[in-house]
Amino acid sequence: MTSTEESSTGRYLVLLEDDSTIIGTRELARLTGIRCANTADAAGAAPGELFRSADGIVLHDLGIALISAGPDQAAALERAVREPGPIAAFEPERRVFAIDDAEPTPDGEVTWGLKAVRADQTQLTGKGIRVAVLDTGLDLEHPDFADRDIVTGSFVEGQDVQDGHGHGTHVIGTCCGPRSSQNGPAYGIASEASIYAGKVLGDDGSGSDSGILSGIQWAISNGCAVVSMSLGAPAEPGQPYSEAFERVARRAMERGTLIIAAAGNESQRSAGVVAPVGHPANCPSILAVGALDPQLQIADFSSGTVDEIGQVDLVGPGVDVYSSWPGPERYRKLSGTSMATPHVSGVAALYAQQHAERAWGLWARLSQTARRLPLPSTDVGAGLVQAP
C-alpha cells in the first residue's frame, strides 16, 4: 500500500445525507465558504469541463460533493460530521488505477473465458440494455465496434474518450464486444448492448475518486443497468471501506443500477500472501469480482476475503484473456481481476435482458446461477458467473 500522500489527491469527498443535497450544499458553503456547482445544471456533461471556475462540484444524483479544502475548511467539515445535520461523511479522495498485466495472444474460435461462462451457448445478446464501462475510454476507430450503439463521456480533464492506454478498449471488448469474429477468436459477451464508454482513467492508466464518481453519476443519469469498473486502489487488512462510495452504490441500486468492480491484483498466493479486496470493490453494495485461470483455479494475483471488510462475491475468467486493443495490433491478451470483471458485467446485461431485473434482483440472479467451485468461498464467493 502506498503512503497517504501518494494514494490521495489532496481533494476531498463530502457525503450528503439522503434527500439533503440542496440543504447540504448550502451548509457546505456556510461552513467553508466553498462554492459548489451542481451537475443538475450540467445536462450530463463532464464536470471537469464545465466547472473549472467552481471550488467544488455536487453530483446531484449521488449526493456527493467533490471539493478542494484547506486545513481550516477540512477541520470544519470533520466537526460537522460529528454533529446532527446534512453532512454525513468526509474523506480524502483516492488515486485509482487500471488493474492488469500484459500477456501474448491466443488461437481458437472462441475465447476460453466465453466458454467458461457459457456465453457461447446463449442466444441472449444484451440488446436494449445500457452498460457503462468506466475505464480509460475506447478506441472509436476499432473495426469491431464500427456499427455499435456507443455513447461516450470523458471525465478526465484535457482528454477525450479515445483510448490512449488500451485497458478500456480491452475491457469493453470482453463485456460488449462481438461474439463472432472474422479476425480471430470471438471474445464479447453482451454483443448487442448499448455501450456507454466513460473515460475516468487517463491515458497513463490512473485517475481519482472524483472521476469515477462523475462517471457513475453520468451512467445513472443515462439509465445504465450495469456499471463495470475494472479499476481500484489497494486496501490494508481492516482498513474501512469508503462510506461515500457505499452510500453512492446504494443510491445507484435505488435507481436500478448495479455497480460491479474488480477485487484487485495485490495477492501473491504462491508466496502465501492473500491481499484484501481493494477500493471501491470492498464496499458491501458493490459486487466484487475475483479472477480464475483457465484451469478454473484462483489466479495467483487475485485478492480475497481476509477479514470482515470487503469480500469476493463472484469470479470470472481473468488470466490470458483475449480481447480488443487499440491501434494496428487490434487484439491482445491480458490478465487481472480487471479482465474477470467485464465477464461478470456482460453476463449481468444478459440477465437484465432476459428477466428485466435490476439492482439487487440482478445481483441475486448472478449469485444463484453461478457455478459452484471446489474452492474456498473466501476466494470465489458464490462461484463462477454463468450466462443464462
N, C-alpha and C positions, 0 to 999 in steps of 0.2 A: 504494500500500500504506500502511495506517495505521501509526502508531508501535506499538512493542511494548506500551506501556501501554494504548493504545486497542484493540489487537487481542487482548489476553489478558484473562482474567477475574481473575487473581490466584490461581487454584487450579491444581492440577497433575494430570497423568495419570501413573500408575505402572504400567508394563507388567511383568507377572509372567511368568516363564519357563513354557513349556508344562508342563502337569501339575504345576504347583507353586503352585496358588492357596492352598492351606491353609498350606503352608510359607512362601510369600511373604507372606501376611497376618501370620503370626507374626513374620517378620523385619522387616516394616514397623513393627510395634508395638515391637519391640525397639530398632530404630534411632531411632525418632522419638517413641515414646510415643503415637502416634496410634491410637485405637481405631476400627476399621472394622466396620460392619455388612455383612452378606452377602446378596445377592439370592437365594441358595439358600433363605433363610428367608422370602422375601417373597411367594411364590406369585404372582409376575408383576406385583405392584402397583408403582406409581410409587415409585422410591427416595426422591424428594424428600419424599413424603408420609409415608413410613414411618420414615425415619432422620434426622429433624431433630435428634435429640439426639446423633447419632454425629459423630465427627470426619471420617469418610470412609466411602465405600461401595465394596465389592468387587462387580463384575459377574462372577459366577462362571463363566458360560459363555464370557465373553470374556477372562478372566484380566487384568482391568484394575481398578486401584483409582483412585478419584476422591477427592482429598484437598485440604484446606486445610493449608498448611505455612508455618511461619515460616522466616527465613533459616537458622538453625542446622539445622532439620529438613531443609530443601532441600539444604544442603551435605552432610549425612549421606547422603542418598539419591544425590546425584551421585557421592559416593565409592563407594557400594555398586554402582553401575552399572559402575564400572571394575574391580571385583573379582569373582571367581567367586562365584556364589550365585543365589538365586531372583529378584533384582531385575534385570530385563533392560533397562529404559529408563525415563527420567524426563523429562517435557517439560511446558511450560506449557499450560494449557487455553486454546483459542482461542474468540473470539466468531465466530459464523457467522450468515449472513443468507439470507433468501429472495432468489432471483435472477430479477428480471423487470422489464418495463416495460409500462405500460398502453397500450392502443390501443382504437379503436372496434369495433363489432360487425359481422358479415358477413351475407350472404344465401347461399342454396343449400340443398340437401338433405343433403349430406354434406360435412364439412369437408375442405379441401384436404389436411390432414395425414393423415386416414384414407385418402384416395385415394392419396397419395404412398407410404404404407407398405403399401398393398393390403389394409388391414383391411376395406374394403367388399366384398372378393371372397372372404373366407374364411368357412367355416361354424363354425370354432372360436370359442369364447367365453371360454375360461379357466375353465370350470366345474370345480370341485373343486380349484382352485389358490388358495392363500393368498398374497395380495400385500400387503405392508406399505408404506404411503406415509408417510414421516416428514417432517412439514411443519408448517403452522400449524393443523392439525386439519381438520374437515369440518363443513359446515352440515348438521346432522342433520335439519333441517326442510325441506331441499330436496326437492321432489316427485319428482325424477328418481331419488332413492335410497330412496324410501319402502319398497319391498319387497325390498331387498337384504340379503344376509348381511353385517352390519357388526359388527366388534369394535373397540372404541376403548380408547385409553390416553393419558393426559396425563403428560408428563414435564417440564412447566413448572409450577413451584410457584405455587399460588394460582389456576390457570386450568384449567377443564375443557376437553374436546376440542372444544367448539363453536367454530367458526372465526370469530374476530372480525377477521380480516385479509382473507381471500379467496383468498390464494395456494394454500393447501392444498386448498380446495374445487375450484379450477380444475385443479390438477394431478391430483387423484383423478379428476376428470371425464374427463380425457384418457385416463388409464390404465385406468380401470374403469367409466366412465360408460356410458350407453345407446348402442347402435349404431343405434337408431331413435328418433325423437322427434316428437311432435305439436306441439311448441312452437318448432321451429326446426331447424337442421341437426343431424344425428346426429354425435356427437363422441367417443364412447367406444370403446375397443378391446377390453379383456377384460371384456365386458359382463356376464358371469356369474361372475366370480372372486369369492372371498371377500375383502372389503375389511378390512384391518387399518389403521385410521386412527390413527397415532401423532402426538400433538402434541409436537414437540420445539422448535418456534419459537413465541414468544409472539405475542400479537395485534399487537405492533409489528413483527413480521417478523424478530425477532432471537432468537438463542439461544446455546448454548455446546456445546462438545465433550461435556460430561457428559450433556446432554440427548440428543444424538444417540446416544452410546454406550448410554445407558439404553434408547433406542428400539430399537437393534439387538439388545440383549440380549432385550428383550421379543419382538421378531419371531422370533428364533431359537428361543426357548423355546416359541413357538406354532407352530413348524413352517412358517414362511413360506418359499416357494421363491424369492421375489423381494423385495428391499428397494429401494424407489425413493426417492432423496434429491435433490430439486431445491433444493439449498442449498450453501453453502460460504463460503470466505473467500479473498481474493486471495493469490497467491504471487508472490514475486520470482523472476526468472530464476536458476536454480541453487540456489534455496532447497530444502533437503532436505524430502522428504515425511515425514509423521508415521510413525515406526516403530510407535507404538502402534496407529494406525488400520490400517497394513499388516498387522500381526500379527492384529488383530481380523478383518480381511477374510479372511485365510487360514483362521482358525479358523471363520469363518462358512461358508466353502467346504467345510470338512471336515464341517460339519453339514448340508450340502445347500442353503445359502442364498447366492444371488448378489446382490451389492450393486451397484447402478447409480446413478451420481451425475452431476450437471451439471458440465461442464467449466469454466464461468464466463463472465461477460459483460464482462471487463475490456479486450478489444481495441477498437481504433478503426481498423479496417483501411483505411477511406477516407483516413485520415491517415498510413497506413504503420505503424501500431502493432499488433503481434500480441502479446498477453499470454500468459504460460504458463498451463497448466491449474492451477486453484486447488485448495485443500484442501477436502475429502479426496479428490477425484476423481483427484488426481495420484499416489495410491498404485497400485503395479503391479497389485494384486489387486482393485482397484475399477474397474469398467467405466465409462470416462469418455465423456460424450456431448456433442458439439458440435451447433450449430444451422444449419439451412438455411432460406432464404427460399422463397416459392412458385415462384421460377424455378429452384430447386434449385442456387442459388449459396450459398456460405458466408455466413452472416449477418455483418454488419459488426462486431458486438459479440463474436462467438464466439471464445473463447480457443483457442489452438492448441498444437501441439508445437513448442517453441522450443529445447529443449536435451535433455539426457539424462534429465531428471527430469520425469515427467508427460507423457502423450501422449493424444491423442484416439483412442478406439477405434472409435466408430461415430458417426453423425449421425442426427438426426431433424428433423422439421418444427418450427421454433422461431420463426417470425415470423408475426404476425397469426393466432394460434391461438385458435379459438373453443372455449369450454368453460363449465362450470357456475360460478356465482358466488353468494355468499350474499345473502340478503335479497330484497326485491321486484324487484331488477334481474334476478336469476336467471341471466343469462349475460353473458359479457364476452370480449373478445379481448385476449390478452397476447402479448408477445414475450420471448424469453430462452432460454438453454440449459435453464432450468427447464421450459419448455414442450416442448423436444425430449426431455428425459429420460423423461417418462411415456409417450411414444410407444414408446420402446425397452422400457421396463418392461412395458407392456401386451402388446407382441409377444412378449416373453420368456415371459409367462404362457401365451400361445397355444402356443408350442413346448413348454412344460412339460406342458401338457395332451396334446399330440399324441404326444410321444415319451417322456414320463416321465423326461426328462433333468433333471439338476440341476447346479448349480455350474459347474465348468469345461466340462462337456459342453454345458450350455446356452449358455455364452459362445461356445464354438466353433460351435454351430449358428447363433447370431445372426450371427457374423462370416462364416461360409461362405455364408450365403444372402443377405447384404447386396447391394444393388445397387451395382455399381461406378460411380464417377462420374469425369468428366474433370477432376478437381481433385486437388491435392496430398494425399497420404496424411497429411501433417503437419496438414492441416486437417480431413480427413474420416475418417481411419482406414481401416477396411475398406469404408466406404461407408454408404449409406442403408439403414437397417433395413427388412426386408420380412417381412410376415406370411406364414405357411405357406398 
